Amino acid sequence: MMRTAKRAALLLAAVSLFGCLAVEPPPLDLSAVSIGPPPEDYATQIREYFKPSLLDPYSAVYEMRSPVRGWERANDGVMRVIWAVCGTVNAKNRLGGYVGQRPFLTMFHQARIIGGLIDHEPPKYMTSAIVERCSAWYGAAGSRP
């Protein structure tokens, strides 16, 4: 009985997490929303933000795209336009070897980072939710500054 309850709780948590990353259609005109200029020091902010989540942050090799307008649904259910930066990071593991490129996404509001995720274990048989979200952001009309 307890095993079933634990499995149900784990399944519910996994579905909730992936539901948060689901790609929603973009607002009608991203460029019409005033969100200020893109963050200038985004690369530095991203490196600092992900330092605690990497085993050897000083070995990390980042490849980042330029900031674009993205969108996300806040906890209150309101859709908002933000600056987004996606890319990959490759850092060393416990054995001292590089793990390979892992996709990441970051979100900025008022030139400050407000959230980000690294896909530490990308699934081999399906597209990562992070990759799908980044593809939608960078492919949306009106996403460029």
Secondary structure as a PSIPRED ss2 file (coil, helix, strand):
# PSIPRED VFORMAT (PSIPRED V4.0)

   1 M C   1.000  0.000  0.000
   2 M H   0.000  1.000  0.000
   3 R H   0.000  1.000  0.000
   4 T H   0.000  1.000  0.000
   5 A H   0.000  1.000  0.000
   6 K H   0.000  1.000  0.000
   7 R H   0.000  1.000  0.000
   8 A H   0.000  1.000  0.000
   9 A H   0.000  1.000  0.000
  10 L H   0.000  1.000  0.000
  11 L H   0.000  1.000  0.000
  12 L H   0.000  1.000  0.000
  13 A H   0.000  1.000  0.000
  14 A H   0.000  1.000  0.000
  15 V H   0.000  1.000  0.000
  16 S H   0.000  1.000  0.000
  17 L H   0.000  1.000  0.000
  18 F H   0.000  1.000  0.000
  19 G H   0.000  1.000  0.000
  20 C H   0.000  1.000  0.000
  21 L C   1.000  0.000  0.000
  22 A C   1.000  0.000  0.000
  23 V C   1.000  0.000  0.000
  24 E C   1.000  0.000  0.000
  25 P C   1.000  0.000  0.000
  26 P C   1.000  0.000  0.000
  27 P C   1.000  0.000  0.000
  28 L C   1.000  0.000  0.000
  29 D C   1.000  0.000  0.000
  30 L H   0.000  1.000  0.000
  31 S H   0.000  1.000  0.000
  32 A H   0.000  1.000  0.000
  33 V C   1.000  0.000  0.000
  34 S C   1.000  0.000  0.000
  35 I C   1.000  0.000  0.000
  36 G C   1.000  0.000  0.000
  37 P C   1.000  0.000  0.000
  38 P C   1.000  0.000  0.000
  39 P C   1.000  0.000  0.000
  40 E C   1.000  0.000  0.000
  41 D C   1.000  0.000  0.000
  42 Y H   0.000  1.000  0.000
  43 A H   0.000  1.000  0.000
  44 T H   0.000  1.000  0.000
  45 Q H   0.000  1.000  0.000
  46 I H   0.000  1.000  0.000
  47 R H   0.000  1.000  0.000
  48 E H   0.000  1.000  0.000
  49 Y H   0.000  1.000  0.000
  50 F H   0.000  1.000  0.000
  51 K H   0.000  1.000  0.000
  52 P H   0.000  1.000  0.000
  53 S H   0.000  1.000  0.000
  54 L C   1.000  0.000  0.000
  55 L C   1.000  0.000  0.000
  56 D E   0.000  0.000  1.000
  57 P E   0.000  0.000  1.000
  58 Y E   0.000  0.000  1.000
  59 S E   0.000  0.000  1.000
  60 A E   0.000  0.000  1.000
  61 V E   0.000  0.000  1.000
  62 Y E   0.000  0.000  1.000
  63 E E   0.000  0.000  1.000
  64 M E   0.000  0.000  1.000
  65 R C   1.000  0.000  0.000
  66 S C   1.000  0.000  0.000
  67 P C   1.000  0.000  0.000
  68 V E   0.000  0.000  1.000
  69 R E   0.000  0.000  1.000
  70 G E   0.000  0.000  1.000
  71 W E   0.000  0.000  1.000
  72 E E   0.000  0.000  1.000
  73 R E   0.000  0.000  1.000
  74 A C   1.000  0.000  0.000
  75 N C   1.000  0.000  0.000
  76 D C   1.000  0.000  0.000
  77 G C   1.000  0.000  0.000
  78 V C   1.000  0.000  0.000
  79 M E   0.000  0.000  1.000
  80 R E   0.000  0.000  1.000
  81 V E   0.000  0.000  1.000
  82 I E   0.000  0.000  1.000
  83 W E   0.000  0.000  1.000
  84 A E   0.000  0.000  1.000
  85 V E   0.000  0.000  1.000
  86 C E   0.000  0.000  1.000
  87 G E   0.000  0.000  1.000
  88 T E   0.000  0.000  1.000
  89 V E   0.000  0.000  1.000
  90 N E   0.000  0.000  1.000
  91 A E   0.000  0.000  1.000
  92 K E   0.000  0.000  1.000
  93 N C   1.000  0.000  0.000
  94 R C   1.000  0.000  0.000
  95 L C   1.000  0.000  0.000
  96 G C   1.000  0.000  0.000
  97 G C   1.000  0.000  0.000
  98 Y E   0.000  0.000  1.000
  99 V C   1.000  0.000  0.000
 100 G C   1.000  0.000  0.000
 101 Q C   1.000  0.000  0.000
 102 R E   0.000  0.000  1.000
 103 P E   0.000  0.000  1.000
 104 F E   0.000  0.000  1.000
 105 L E   0.000  0.000  1.000
 106 T E   0.000  0.000  1.000
 107 M E   0.000  0.000  1.000
 108 F E   0.000  0.000  1.000
 109 H E   0.000  0.000  1.000
 110 Q C   1.000  0.000  0.000
 111 A C   1.000  0.000  0.000
 112 R E   0.000  0.000  1.000
 113 I E   0.000  0.000  1.000
 114 I E   0.000  0.000  1.000
 115 G E   0.000  0.000  1.000
 116 G E   0.000  0.000  1.000
 117 L E   0.000  0.000  1.000
 118 I E   0.000  0.000  1.000
 119 D C   1.000  0.000  0.000
 120 H C   1.000  0.000  0.000
 121 E C   1.000  0.000  0.000
 122 P C   1.000  0.000  0.000
 123 P C   1.000  0.000  0.000
 124 K C   1.000  0.000  0.000
 125 Y C   1.000  0.000  0.000
 126 M C   1.000  0.000  0.000
 127 T C   1.000  0.000  0.000
 128 S C   1.000  0.000  0.000
 129 A H   0.000  1.000  0.000
 130 I H   0.000  1.000  0.000
 131 V H   0.000  1.000  0.000
 132 E H   0.000  1.000  0.000
 133 R H   0.000  1.000  0.000
 134 C H   0.000  1.000  0.000
 135 S H   0.000  1.000  0.000
 136 A H   0.000  1.000  0.000
 137 W H   0.000  1.000  0.000
 138 Y H   0.000  1.000  0.000
 139 G H   0.000  1.000  0.000
 140 A C   1.000  0.000  0.000
 141 A C   1.000  0.000  0.000
 142 G C   1.000  0.000  0.000
 143 S C   1.000  0.000  0.000
 144 R C   1.000  0.000  0.000
 145 P C   1.000  0.000  0.000
